[in-house]
Amino acid sequence: MKKTLTTAFLAMAGFCAFSQTAVPSSDAQIKSAVLAAPSDKRADATVYGYNQKGEFVLLRKGSNDMICLADDPNQKGFSTSCYHQDLEPFMARGRELRKAGKTSQEIFDTREQEVKSNKLKMPKQASTLFVYGAPEENFNQTTGEVKDGYLRYVVYIPFATAESTGLPLKPDAPAMPWIMHPGTHGAHIMINPPKDKAAQ
C-alpha cells in the first residue's frame, strides 16, 4: 500500500511539473525546430511540437520531405531535430514505445525485432537526421531564437557494417564520420563537427 501511494505521488508530481512548464507558442516552436533542417528545407518542413496541455501535436503541415520536432519543454536543455520523411515510421514507433515507459534498450530491441519481421519499415536508401541543441538558457521561448546552437548529423544506413562501408567504429579526428550500431536496423553514420570554443 505504501509503495502504491508513493508511486501515485510521484506520478502526480510529474504531472504537476509538466503543467507548470511553460510551453512556447506554436510560432516560437516552429521557428526554433526548423533550425535543425538545411536552410532550403525550413520553410516547407512539417513540424510537430506541443500544445499548452503538453500534448504532442502537429503544429504545421509541410510540403517537402522534411519532418521537424520542436524542443520538449519538459526535458532539460534545448534540443530539436529534423529528419527525412521516410524515417517517420521508425521515429514514431520510438515515440510510442517511450511514451509506454520503455527504456532505450527495450526500444532498440523492439524495433530491431519488428524491422527484421517486416512489421516496421526502414528506408531502403540512406536517410538523414539532423540534431540541433543548445544550453536551455540560450533558447528564447518568446521569440524562438537560439544562440550558439550546435548541429550534428546522423545518416541511417540499416544493417550496414564497418566492413561494408569502410567507416571506423569510432572517430579518430574531429568531424570524422563513424558507424554506430553496425549490422543492426539502427546502423547509422555519426558526424559530430568540432564545437566552437566560444559556444562551449
Phi and psi in degrees as GROMACS dihedral restraints (atoms count N, CA, C in turn):
[ dihedral_restraints ]
;  ai    aj    ak    al  type     phi  dphi    fc
    3     4     5     6     1   -61.4    20    10
    4     5     6     7     1   -41.0    20    10
    6     7     8     9     1   -65.3    20    10
    7     8     9    10     1   -39.1    20    10
    9    10    11    12     1   -63.4    20    10
   10    11    12    13     1   -43.3    20    10
   12    13    14    15     1   -64.7    20    10
   13    14    15    16     1   -39.0    20    10
   15    16    17    18     1   -64.2    20    10
   16    17    18    19     1   -43.3    20    10
   18    19    20    21     1   -61.9    20    10
   19    20    21    22     1   -43.5    20    10
   21    22    23    24     1   -63.6    20    10
   22    23    24    25     1   -39.3    20    10
   24    25    26    27     1   -64.6    20    10
   25    26    27    28     1   -43.1    20    10
   27    28    29    30     1   -65.2    20    10
   28    29    30    31     1   -38.8    20    10
   30    31    32    33     1   -63.8    20    10
   31    32    33    34     1   -43.3    20    10
   33    34    35    36     1   -66.2    20    10
   34    35    36    37     1   -37.8    20    10
   36    37    38    39     1   -64.1    20    10
   37    38    39    40     1   -39.5    20    10
   39    40    41    42     1   -64.7    20    10
   40    41    42    43     1   -39.0    20    10
   42    43    44    45     1   -65.2    20    10
   43    44    45    46     1   -43.1    20    10
   45    46    47    48     1   -63.4    20    10
   46    47    48    49     1   -40.0    20    10
   48    49    50    51     1   -61.3    20    10
   49    50    51    52     1   -39.6    20    10
   51    52    53    54     1   -69.8    20    10
   52    53    54    55     1   -42.3    20    10
   54    55    56    57     1   -65.4    20    10
   55    56    57    58     1   -22.4    20    10
   57    58    59    60     1   -92.0    20    10
   58    59    60    61     1    -6.7    20    10
   60    61    62    63     1   -80.5    20    10
   61    62    63    64     1   127.8    20    10
   63    64    65    66     1   -69.9    20    10
   64    65    66    67     1   131.0    20    10
   66    67    68    69     1  -104.1    20    10
   67    68    69    70     1   119.5    20    10
   69    70    71    72     1   -60.0    20    10
   70    71    72    73     1   161.8    20    10
   72    73    74    75     1   -64.2    20    10
   73    74    75    76     1   161.6    20    10
   75    76    77    78     1   -58.5    20    10
   76    77    78    79     1   -41.0    20    10
   78    79    80    81     1   -61.8    20    10
   79    80    81    82     1   -42.9    20    10
   81    82    83    84     1   -67.1    20    10
   82    83    84    85     1   -38.7    20    10
   84    85    86    87     1   -65.6    20    10
   85    86    87    88     1   -43.5    20    10
   87    88    89    90     1   -64.3    20    10
   88    89    90    91     1   -44.8    20    10
   90    91    92    93     1   -60.3    20    10
   91    92    93    94     1   -41.1    20    10
   93    94    95    96     1   -80.7    20    10
   94    95    96    97     1   -33.1    20    10
   96    97    98    99     1   -63.8    20    10
   97    98    99   100     1   -43.6    20    10
   99   100   101   102     1   -74.0    20    10
  100   101   102   103     1    -5.4    20    10
  102   103   104   105     1   -63.5    20    10
  103   104   105   106     1   -20.3    20    10
  105   106   107   108     1   -77.1    20    10
  106   107   108   109     1   -19.3    20    10
  108   109   110   111     1   -87.9    20    10
  109   110   111   112     1   156.5    20    10
  111   112   113   114     1   -56.8    20    10
  112   113   114   115     1   145.5    20    10
  114   115   116   117     1   -57.1    20    10
  115   116   117   118     1   -33.9    20    10
  117   118   119   120     1   -79.3    20    10
  118   119   120   121     1    -2.9    20    10
  120   121   122   123     1  -112.9    20    10
  121   122   123   124     1    -3.0    20    10
  123   124   125   126     1   -67.8    20    10
  124   125   126   127     1   -44.6    20    10
  126   127   128   129     1   -63.6    20    10
  127   128   129   130     1   -30.5    20    10
  129   130   131   132     1  -112.1    20    10
  130   131   132   133     1    13.6    20    10
  132   133   134   135     1   -77.6    20    10
  133   134   135   136     1   146.7    20    10
  135   136   137   138     1   -76.8    20    10
  136   137   138   139     1   139.1    20    10
  138   139   140   141     1  -129.8    20    10
  139   140   141   142     1   128.5    20    10
  141   142   143   144     1  -107.7    20    10
  142   143   144   145     1   147.1    20    10
  144   145   146   147     1  -160.0    20    10
  145   146   147   148     1  -141.0    20    10
  147   148   149   150     1  -132.5    20    10
  148   149   150   151     1   141.2    20    10
  150   151   152   153     1   -88.0    20    10
  151   152   153   154     1  -178.3    20    10
  153   154   155   156     1   -69.2    20    10
  154   155   156   157     1   -10.3    20    10
  156   157   158   159     1   -91.8    20    10
  157   158   159   160     1    -1.7    20    10
  159   160   161   162     1    83.8    20    10
  160   161   162   163     1    12.9    20    10
  162   163   164   165     1   -86.8    20    10
  163   164   165   166     1   141.8    20    10
  165   166   167   168     1   -76.2    20    10
  166   167   168   169     1   119.6    20    10
  168   169   170   171     1  -140.4    20    10
  169   170   171   172     1   165.0    20    10
  171   172   173   174     1   -78.4    20    10
  172   173   174   175     1   121.6    20    10
  174   175   176   177     1   -93.8    20    10
  175   176   177   178     1   -34.0    20    10
  177   178   179   180     1  -154.2    20    10
  178   179   180   181     1   128.9    20    10
  180   181   182   183     1   -85.9    20    10
  181   182   183   184     1   122.9    20    10
  183   184   185   186     1   -96.3    20    10
  184   185   186   187     1  -175.6    20    10
  186   187   188   189     1  -131.2    20    10
  187   188   189   190     1     7.0    20    10
  189   190   191   192     1  -116.2    20    10
  190   191   192   193     1  -162.4    20    10
  192   193   194   195     1   -93.8    20    10
  193   194   195   196     1    11.6    20    10
  195   196   197   198     1  -108.2    20    10
  196   197   198   199     1   134.1    20    10
  198   199   200   201     1  -118.4    20    10
  199   200   201   202     1   130.9    20    10
  201   202   203   204     1  -120.3    20    10
  202   203   204   205     1   145.0    20    10
  204   205   206   207     1  -115.4    20    10
  205   206   207   208     1   126.5    20    10
  207   208   209   210     1   -72.2    20    10
  208   209   210   211     1   164.3    20    10
  210   211   212   213     1   -61.1    20    10
  211   212   213   214     1   137.3    20    10
  213   214   215   216     1   -79.6    20    10
  214   215   216   217     1   112.9    20    10
  216   217   218   219     1   -65.9    20    10
  217   218   219   220     1   -13.0    20    10
  219   220   221   222     1   -97.4    20    10
  220   221   222   223     1     4.7    20    10
  222   223   224   225     1  -110.6    20    10
  223   224   225   226     1   148.0    20    10
  225   226   227   228     1   -69.8    20    10
  226   227   228   229     1   149.1    20    10
  228   229   230   231     1    78.2    20    10
  229   230   231   232     1  -178.1    20    10
  231   232   233   234     1  -122.0    20    10
  232   233   234   235     1   128.6    20    10
  234   235   236   237     1  -153.0    20    10
  235   236   237   238     1   126.6    20    10
  237   238   239   240     1  -126.0    20    10
  238   239   240   241     1   164.3    20    10
  240   241   242   243     1  -149.4    20    10
  241   242   243   244     1   153.3    20    10
  243   244   245   246     1  -136.0    20    10
  244   245   246   247     1   143.7    20    10
  246   247   248   249     1  -149.8    20    10
  247   248   249   250     1   161.6    20    10
  249   250   251   252     1   -65.1    20    10
  250   251   252   253     1   142.4    20    10
  252   253   254   255     1   -58.1    20    10
  253   254   255   256     1   -26.1    20    10
  255   256   257   258     1   -69.3    20    10
  256   257   258   259     1   -14.0    20    10
  258   259   260   261     1   -87.3    20    10
  259   260   261   262     1    -4.8    20    10
  261   262   263   264     1   -59.7    20    10
  262   263   264   265     1   -43.2    20    10
  264   265   266   267     1   -57.9    20    10
  265   266   267   268     1   -41.6    20    10
  267   268   269   270     1   -64.5    20    10
  268   269   270   271     1   -46.7    20    10
  270   271   272   273     1   -67.6    20    10
  271   272   273   274     1   -43.6    20    10
  273   274   275   276     1   -62.9    20    10
  274   275   276   277     1   -38.9    20    10
  276   277   278   279     1   -65.1    20    10
  277   278   279   280     1   -38.2    20    10
  279   280   281   282     1   -62.6    20    10
  280   281   282   283     1   -42.8    20    10
  282   283   284   285     1   -63.6    20    10
  283   284   285   286     1   -40.3    20    10
  285   286   287   288     1   -63.1    20    10
  286   287   288   289     1   -44.7    20    10
  288   289   290   291     1   -69.3    20    10
  289   290   291   292     1   -36.9    20    10
  291   292   293   294     1   -65.3    20    10
  292   293   294   295     1   -39.7    20    10
  294   295   296   297     1   -64.2    20    10
  295   296   297   298     1   -30.3    20    10
  297   298   299   300     1   -79.5    20    10
  298   299   300   301     1    -0.9    20    10
  300   301   302   303     1    90.8    20    10
  301   302   303   304     1    12.8    20    10
  303   304   305   306     1   -73.7    20    10
  304   305   306   307     1   148.1    20    10
  306   307   308   309     1   -78.3    20    10
  307   308   309   310     1   168.1    20    10
  309   310   311   312     1   -58.7    20    10
  310   311   312   313     1   -41.1    20    10
  312   313   314   315     1   -67.5    20    10
  313   314   315   316     1   -39.8    20    10
  315   316   317   318     1   -64.6    20    10
  316   317   318   319     1   -38.3    20    10
  318   319   320   321     1   -64.1    20    10
  319   320   321   322     1   -45.4    20    10
  321   322   323   324     1   -60.6    20    10
  322   323   324   325     1   -48.6    20    10
  324   325   326   327     1   -64.4    20    10
  325   326   327   328     1   -39.2    20    10
  327   328   329   330     1   -65.8    20    10
  328   329   330   331     1   -46.3    20    10
  330   331   332   333     1   -67.4    20    10
  331   332   333   334     1   -35.1    20    10
  333   334   335   336     1   -59.3    20    10
  334   335   336   337     1   -47.3    20    10
  336   337   338   339     1   -64.4    20    10
  337   338   339   340     1   -42.4    20    10
  339   340   341   342     1   -70.0    20    10
  340   341   342   343     1   -34.8    20    10
  342   343   344   345     1   -67.8    20    10
  343   344   345   346     1   -43.6    20    10
  345   346   347   348     1   -65.9    20    10
  346   347   348   349     1   -27.5    20    10
  348   349   350   351     1   -93.1    20    10
  349   350   351   352     1     5.4    20    10
  351   352   353   354     1    66.9    20    10
  352   353   354   355     1    15.4    20    10
  354   355   356   357     1   -76.6    20    10
  355   356   357   358     1   -33.1    20    10
  357   358   359   360     1  -117.9    20    10
  358   359   360   361     1   127.8    20    10
  360   361   362   363     1   -94.5    20    10
  361   362   363   364     1   132.7    20    10
  363   364   365   366     1  -107.6    20    10
  364   365   366   367     1   153.8    20    10
  366   367   368   369     1   -59.2    20    10
  367   368   369   370     1   144.2    20    10
  369   370   371   372     1   -80.6    20    10
  370   371   372   373     1   -21.6    20    10
  372   373   374   375     1  -109.7    20    10
  373   374   375   376     1   166.6    20    10
  375   376   377   378     1   -61.5    20    10
  376   377   378   379     1   135.2    20    10
  378   379   380   381     1  -135.4    20    10
  379   380   381   382     1   137.8    20    10
  381   382   383   384     1  -102.6    20    10
  382   383   384   385     1   142.3    20    10
  384   385   386   387     1  -118.6    20    10
  385   386   387   388     1   131.7    20    10
  387   388   389   390     1  -111.8    20    10
  388   389   390   391     1   132.1    20    10
  390   391   392   393     1  -122.3    20    10
  391   392   393   394     1   126.2    20    10
  393   394   395   396     1  -122.9    20    10
  394   395   396   397     1   122.5    20    10
  396   397   398   399     1  -133.7    20    10
  397   398   399   400     1   166.2    20    10
  399   400   401   402     1  -166.2    20    10
  400   401   402   403     1   161.4    20    10
  402   403   404   405     1   -59.5    20    10
  403   404   405   406     1   146.6    20    10
  405   406   407   408     1   -55.7    20    10
  406   407   408   409     1   -37.4    20    10
  408   409   410   411     1   -70.2    20    10
  409   410   411   412     1   -12.1    20    10
  411   412   413   414     1   -88.1    20    10
  412   413   414   415     1    -1.9    20    10
  414   415   416   417     1  -102.7    20    10
  415   416   417   418     1   119.2    20    10
  417   418   419   420     1   -88.5    20    10
  418   419   420   421     1   105.2    20    10
  420   421   422   423     1   -66.9    20    10
  421   422   423   424     1   -21.1    20    10
  423   424   425   426     1   -81.0    20    10
  424   425   426   427     1   -44.9    20    10
  426   427   428   429     1   -96.5    20    10
  427   428   429   430     1   -19.9    20    10
  429   430   431   432     1    82.7    20    10
  430   431   432   433     1     6.7    20    10
  432   433   434   435     1   -82.1    20    10
  433   434   435   436     1   146.6    20    10
  435   436   437   438     1  -127.6    20    10
  436   437   438   439     1   132.3    20    10
  438   439   440   441     1  -105.4    20    10
  439   440   441   442     1   135.2    20    10
  441   442   443   444     1    55.3    20    10
  442   443   444   445     1    49.7    20    10
  444   445   446   447     1   -77.9    20    10
  445   446   447   448     1   163.1    20    10
  447   448   449   450     1  -126.4    20    10
  448   449   450   451     1   126.8    20    10
  450   451   452   453     1  -111.3    20    10
  451   452   453   454     1   128.8    20    10
  453   454   455   456     1  -126.8    20    10
  454   455   456   457     1   165.9    20    10
  456   457   458   459     1  -128.2    20    10
  457   458   459   460     1   140.3    20    10
  459   460   461   462     1  -132.8    20    10
  460   461   462   463     1   126.2    20    10
  462   463   464   465     1  -117.5    20    10
  463   464   465   466     1   110.4    20    10
  465   466   467   468     1   -76.5    20    10
  466   467   468   469     1   128.7    20    10
  468   469   470   471     1  -137.2    20    10
  469   470   471   472     1    76.2    20    10
  471   472   473   474     1   -46.7    20    10
  472   473   474   475     1   131.3    20    10
  474   475   476   477     1    67.6    20    10
  475   476   477   478     1     8.6    20    10
  477   478   479   480     1   -70.7    20    10
  478   479   480   481     1   158.5    20    10
  480   481   482   483     1  -130.4    20    10
  481   482   483   484     1   171.6    20    10
  483   484   485   486     1   -62.1    20    10
  484   485   486   487     1   -35.7    20    10
  486   487   488   489     1   -71.0    20    10
  487   488   489   490     1   -37.4    20    10
  489   490   491   492     1   -79.4    20    10
  490   491   492   493     1   -17.6    20    10
  492   493   494   495     1  -113.6    20    10
  493   494   495   496     1   -21.2    20    10
  495   496   497   498     1    80.2    20    10
  496   497   498   499     1     7.5    20    10
  498   499   500   501     1   -84.6    20    10
  499   500   501   502     1   147.6    20    10
  501   502   503   504     1   -78.5    20    10
  502   503   504   505     1   165.7    20    10
  504   505   506   507     1   -86.5    20    10
  505   506   507   508     1    -7.1    20    10
  507   508   509   510     1  -155.5    20    10
  508   509   510   511     1   152.4    20    10
  510   511   512   513     1   -77.8    20    10
  511   512   513   514     1   136.8    20    10
  513   514   515   516     1  -103.6    20    10
  514   515   516   517     1    -3.5    20    10
  516   517   518   519     1  -152.2    20    10
  517   518   519   520     1   159.3    20    10
  519   520   521   522     1   -56.2    20    10
  520   521   522   523     1   133.0    20    10
  522   523   524   525     1    68.8    20    10
  523   524   525   526     1     7.7    20    10
  525   526   527   528     1   -68.1    20    10
  526   527   528   529     1   127.9    20    10
  528   529   530   531     1   -66.2    20    10
  529   530   531   532     1   143.5    20    10
  531   532   533   534     1  -147.0    20    10
  532   533   534   535     1   162.8    20    10
  534   535   536   537     1  -105.3    20    10
  535   536   537   538     1   135.9    20    10
  537   538   539   540     1  -119.1    20    10
  538   539   540   541     1   144.7    20    10
  540   541   542   543     1    54.0    20    10
  541   542   543   544     1    46.5    20    10
  543   544   545   546     1   -60.3    20    10
  544   545   546   547     1   145.6    20    10
  546   547   548   549     1    78.9    20    10
  547   548   549   550     1     4.9    20    10
  549   550   551   552     1  -119.0    20    10
  550   551   552   553     1   173.9    20    10
  552   553   554   555     1   -61.3    20    10
  553   554   555   556     1   -28.4    20    10
  555   556   557   558     1   -93.9    20    10
  556   557   558   559     1    15.1    20    10
  558   559   560   561     1   -57.7    20    10
  559   560   561   562     1   131.4    20    10
  561   562   563   564     1  -153.4    20    10
  562   563   564   565     1   152.9    20    10
  564   565   566   567     1   -87.2    20    10
  565   566   567   568     1   129.0    20    10
  567   568   569   570     1  -103.4    20    10
  568   569   570   571     1   134.1    20    10
  570   571   572   573     1  -133.6    20    10
  571   572   573   574     1   111.5    20    10
  573   574   575   576     1  -115.5    20    10
  574   575   576   577     1    97.3    20    10
  576   577   578   579     1   -60.6    20    10
  577   578   579   580     1   152.8    20    10
  579   580   581   582     1   -59.4    20    10
  580   581   582   583     1   140.4    20    10
  582   583   584   585     1   -81.6    20    10
  583   584   585   586     1   142.7    20    10
  585   586   587   588     1   -65.8    20    10
  586   587   588   589     1   122.4    20    10
  588   589   590   591     1   -57.3    20    10
  589   590   591   592     1   -31.3    20    10
  591   592   593   594     1   -69.2    20    10
  592   593   594   595     1   -23.1    20    10
  594   595   596   597     1   -94.2    20    10
  595   596   597   598     1    -6.4    20    10
